[in-house]
Amino acid sequence: MDFYLYDSHLKKKVKFEPIKKNEATIYVCGPTVYDYSHLGHAKSALSFDLLKRTLKAIGYRVKMARNITDIDDKIINKSLLTNTPIKTITEFYTKNYQLEMKLLGVSTPEIEPKATENIKEMINLIEALLANGAAYKIANNDIYFDTSKDSKYGSLFHSLQNDKQHRVSTE
């Protein structure tokens, strides 16, 4: 059975062609767990759960990953403001998010990695981006992706395609 999805880059429906026959993998950016869930969390979870269920219903084996961002400036700030350990905050709001998604009928993803479980991989990726010039470090040691190195940056956001003010250059 042919299955079509809307391609926001091409602005038209395209035939879904999986990398592996009869298998589909989905990665969804999950919540940053520093506060209660909101409508945006629900919309994303429900939308991708619908896609997962649709693919399964037409015969695909589906594996979905949805990350949990459990380290972030917002979490650190909440920890400092409330004098509460980061782990206490993130565990509470992760459980709350998972419960609320379950109450909405959203299926549990097969993989739900936490950012703190993948710090080494993030560091390696950032170091590789710095080494090949795709990222740069500023005076306070923050690191940014250099969007000027990606000729297709912003192509999904058609309003940004010709807007050079959104591109950063280190030259």
Protein Blocks (a to p, Z undefined) as FASTA:
>chain_A
ZZddddfklopacddddfbghiacddddddddfbccdfklmmmmmmmmmmmmmmmmnopa
cdddddddfbdfklmmmmmmnopafklmmmmmmmmmmmmmmmnopacdfbdcdfklmmmm
mmmmmmmmmmnopaccdfkopacddfklmmkgoklmmmlmmmmklpccfZZ
